[in-house]
Amino acid sequence: MTEILVLTCPSGKQSAHLIPLLCQTKQFHLRLAAHSAASKARLESEYPETEVVQVDLTSLPDCERLLAGTTAIHHVGPSFHSREKEMGFNLIDAAVSETRKPDSVFKHFVFSSVLSTQHRNLMQHDLKSRVEERLFLSPLNFTILQPTNFLAGYPVAHLAQQSTPSFERLWNPDVANSLIALEDLAEASARVLVEREKHYFAQYPLCSTLPVSDRDVVRIIEENLGKKIEIVTPSFEKGVQNTLGFLFGVRELDCRGQSGLDSPGAEGDLRPDITRDEAERLVLFYNRRGLKGNPSVLRWLIQREPTTVDEWVKRQLE
């Protein structure tokens, strides 16, 4: 019988690369957790071979319904959501409940967290660390994936279209961070889900690169484009707004952290109270410190060299 695998945040950046890989394996029947009717309709259109279920992850009964009859879950913690911890706790509790059924086939809880959850002054890291702890204390077979910042945050195609390109991102462009290609992350995630037992009780810090600054990344983009790119250092306030826009695809969030819903990706998805606080903490942190990691674990997991910045840029220009 085909195993049922649940994916949360199926409209997100990680799932866009992971779902096609999992469909190729033919091992799983995918059950996607949609947060709204509009999201459900989009996912059903994009992935007609999957099952799409509309659920509220802040509801334990909904989470239990989502996991009924399943073998595994790949849970992406929804960063910048004040109820992220509650969602993670509900899914873990629902998985534990599922394992206690006489006919249970549940085997594996995979949590896509974030690199260095020890950085508790980053609010989203702190919330994810609490979900990790809940897994440690549970009777579940788990794997924790800890990816760093995404290379997808660099708008290579947009810069290529500009005659005099200008680059402004989120924080001080001279602070170095490790980065990961979403393709590498998807490959690692798929391997963990398919191989399963080999990865029980493991925590994997995942990076495609050693620490590299925005300025160094832009230099590589310049070499591939053959033109100079102006680097603009945003003010604190502008960095916060850029962060919110990058995450949610919206131009502006009001004082409650709620979206103006001017992009399809934000439709029906009102962000809760601490969203702007999280973005402000993030920019303050990255203006002085980076998220630093090593690609060795990812190299072992995907059994090849992780994607370099230069390779990733060339791929965007193709």
C-alpha positions in Angstrom: 0.0 0.0 0.0 1.3 3.5 -0.8 2.4 5.4 2.2 0.8 8.7 3.0 3.2 11.6 3.6 1.9 14.9 5.0 3.6 18.2 3.9 2.9 21.5 5.7 3.5 24.9 4.1 3.1 23.3 0.7 2.9 26.7 -1.0 6.3 27.7 0.4 9.7 28.0 -1.1 11.0 24.6 0.3 8.0 22.6 -0.9 8.1 24.0 -4.4 11.4 22.1 -4.9 10.6 19.1 -2.6 7.2 18.1 -4.0 8.3 17.2 -7.5 11.2 15.1 -6.1 8.8 13.2 -3.9 6.3 12.6 -6.7 9.1 11.1 -8.8 9.9 8.4 -6.1 6.3 6.9 -6.4 6.8 5.8 -2.7 4.4 8.3 -1.2 0.9 9.6 -1.7 1.2 13.2 -0.7 -1.3 14.9 1.5 -0.8 18.7 1.4 -2.0 20.9 4.3 -3.6 24.1 2.9 -4.3 27.0 5.3 -7.1 28.6 3.2 -9.7 27.8 0.5 -7.7 29.9 -2.0 -4.5 28.0 -1.2 -6.3 24.7 -1.5 -7.6 25.6 -4.9 -4.1 26.7 -6.1 -2.5 23.6 -4.8 -5.1 21.3 -6.4 -4.5 22.9 -9.7 -0.7 22.8 -9.4 -0.4 19.3 -8.0 -3.5 17.3 -9.2 -1.9 14.0 -8.3 -1.9 14.9 -4.6 -4.5 15.1 -1.9 -5.0 18.7 -0.5 -6.7 19.2 2.9 -7.6 22.5 4.3 -6.7 22.6 8.0 -6.0 25.0 10.8 -2.7 23.9 12.4 -3.6 25.8 15.6 -6.4 23.3 16.1 -5.3 20.0 17.6 -8.4 18.1 16.2 -7.5 19.5 12.7 -4.0 18.2 13.1 -5.2 14.8 14.2 -7.5 14.7 11.1 -4.5 15.7 8.9 -2.3 12.9 10.2 -5.0 10.1 10.3 -3.7 7.0 8.5 -0.3 8.6 7.6 3.2 7.2 7.7 5.2 10.4 8.0 5.2 14.1 8.0 7.5 16.8 6.7 6.7 19.9 8.8 8.1 23.3 7.7 7.9 25.6 10.7 6.1 28.8 9.4 8.6 31.5 10.4 7.3 34.9 11.5 4.1 33.5 13.0 3.4 34.0 16.6 1.6 30.7 16.9 4.4 28.7 15.2 5.3 26.9 18.4 1.6 26.0 19.0 1.4 24.6 15.5 4.5 22.5 16.0 3.3 21.2 19.4 -0.1 20.3 17.9 1.4 18.3 15.0 3.7 16.5 17.4 0.9 15.6 19.8 -1.3 14.5 16.9 1.6 12.3 15.6 2.0 10.7 19.1 -1.8 10.1 19.2 -1.6 8.5 15.8 1.1 6.1 16.9 -1.1 4.9 19.7 -3.9 3.6 17.4 -4.0 -0.2 17.1 -3.6 0.0 13.3 -1.1 2.8 13.3 1.5 3.0 10.5 3.1 6.2 11.5 6.9 6.1 11.6 8.7 9.4 11.0 8.4 13.1 12.0 10.7 15.3 9.9 10.9 18.9 11.1 12.5 21.6 8.9 13.7 24.0 11.5 16.6 26.5 11.1 20.3 26.6 11.5 21.5 27.6 15.0 18.3 27.6 17.0 20.6 28.6 20.0 20.3 32.2 18.7 17.3 32.8 21.0 17.4 36.6 20.5 16.1 35.7 17.0 12.4 35.2 17.8 11.8 32.7 15.1 14.8 30.6 16.2 13.6 30.6 19.7 10.1 29.3 18.7 11.7 26.6 16.5 13.9 25.5 19.4 10.9 24.9 21.5 9.4 22.6 18.8 12.7 20.8 18.6 12.7 20.2 22.4 9.1 18.9 22.2 10.3 16.3 19.6 13.2 15.3 21.8 10.8 14.6 24.7 8.3 12.7 22.5 8.3 9.0 21.8 8.5 9.7 18.0 11.1 8.8 15.5 12.3 12.2 14.3 14.8 14.0 12.1 15.5 17.7 12.4 16.7 19.6 9.4 18.4 22.9 10.1 18.8 24.9 6.9 20.5 28.3 6.7 19.4 31.3 4.7 18.3 30.7 1.1 20.3 31.7 -2.0 16.8 32.4 -3.5 16.9 35.7 -1.7 19.2 37.2 -4.4 17.2 38.6 -7.3 19.6 37.5 -10.1 17.0 37.6 -12.9 15.8 41.0 -11.9 19.4 42.4 -11.8 20.1 40.9 -15.2 17.2 42.9 -16.7 18.4 46.2 -15.4 20.7 48.4 -17.5 22.2 50.0 -14.4 21.4 47.4 -11.7 21.1 48.3 -8.1 21.0 45.9 -5.2 19.4 46.5 -1.8 18.6 43.5 0.4 17.9 43.3 4.1 20.9 44.2 6.2 24.6 45.2 6.3 26.0 43.8 3.0 29.4 43.1 4.6 28.2 40.6 7.2 28.9 37.0 6.2 26.3 34.3 6.2 26.2 30.7 5.1 23.7 30.0 2.3 21.8 27.1 0.9 20.3 26.4 -2.5 16.7 25.2 -2.3 17.5 22.5 -4.8 20.1 21.1 -2.4 17.8 21.3 0.6 15.0 19.5 -1.3 17.4 16.8 -2.3 18.5 16.3 1.3 14.9 16.4 2.6 13.8 13.8 0.0 16.6 11.5 0.9 15.8 11.7 4.6 12.1 10.9 3.9 12.8 8.0 1.6 15.6 6.4 3.6 13.8 7.0 6.9 15.4 4.7 9.5 18.9 5.7 8.6 18.1 9.2 9.8 16.1 8.6 13.0 17.1 10.9 15.9 19.5 13.0 13.8 19.9 16.7 13.6 21.4 18.0 10.4 22.8 21.6 10.1 22.4 22.3 6.3 24.5 24.8 4.3 25.6 24.8 0.7 28.3 27.4 1.4 30.7 28.6 4.1 30.0 32.1 5.3 29.9 34.7 2.4 28.7 38.3 2.5 26.1 39.9 0.3 28.9 42.0 -1.2 30.8 38.9 -2.2 27.7 37.3 -3.7 27.0 40.5 -5.7 30.6 40.3 -7.0 29.9 36.8 -8.3 26.7 38.0 -9.9 28.6 40.9 -11.5 31.1 38.5 -13.0 28.3 36.5 -14.6 26.4 39.5 -15.9 29.4 41.4 -17.1 28.2 44.7 -15.5 28.6 46.6 -12.3 26.0 46.4 -9.6 25.5 49.3 -7.2 25.1 48.0 -3.6 22.8 50.0 -1.4 22.9 49.5 2.4 19.3 49.8 3.6 18.3 51.8 6.7 17.0 49.7 9.6 13.4 50.6 8.8 13.9 49.8 5.1 15.6 46.5 6.0 12.6 45.5 8.1 10.2 46.4 5.3 12.3 44.5 2.7 12.3 41.5 5.0 8.5 41.5 5.3 8.2 41.9 1.5 10.6 39.1 0.8 8.8 36.7 3.2 5.2 37.5 2.3 5.3 39.2 -1.1 3.6 42.3 0.3 4.5 45.9 0.1 3.4 46.9 3.5 2.1 45.4 6.8 0.2 47.5 9.2 1.0 48.1 12.9 -0.6 44.8 13.9 1.6 42.9 11.4 -1.3 42.3 9.1 -0.9 42.2 5.3 -2.6 44.4 2.8 -3.1 41.3 0.8 -1.8 42.8 -2.4 -0.2 39.6 -3.7 -1.8 36.2 -4.5 0.7 34.5 -2.1 -0.7 36.6 0.8 -4.4 36.1 0.1 -6.4 35.3 3.2 -3.2 35.0 5.2 -3.3 37.7 7.9 0.0 37.7 9.9 -0.4 37.8 13.6 0.8 40.3 16.2 4.6 39.8 16.5 5.5 39.6 12.8 7.1 43.1 12.7 8.9 42.4 16.0 10.4 39.3 14.5 11.6 41.1 11.4 13.1 43.9 13.5 15.0 41.5 15.7 16.2 39.7 12.5 17.6 42.9 10.9 19.3 44.0 14.1 21.0 40.6 14.4 22.1 40.4 10.8 23.4 43.9 10.8 26.2 42.8 13.2 26.3 39.0 13.1 25.8 36.2 10.6 24.3 32.7 10.5 27.4 30.6 10.0 27.6 27.0 9.2 29.6 24.3 7.3 28.5 22.4 4.1 30.0 19.0 5.2 26.8 17.5 6.5 24.9 18.5 3.4 27.7 17.1 1.2 27.4 13.7 3.0 23.6 13.7 2.8 23.2 14.5 -1.0 26.4 12.5 -1.9 27.8 15.3 -4.1 29.3 18.7 -3.8 26.7 21.3 -2.7 25.8 24.1 -5.1 28.3 27.0 -5.1 27.2 30.6 -5.4 28.6 30.8 -8.9 26.8 27.6 -10.0 23.5 28.9 -8.5 23.9 32.3 -10.3 24.5 30.6 -13.6 21.4 28.4 -13.1 19.3 31.5 -12.6 20.6 33.1 -15.7 19.7 30.0 -17.8 
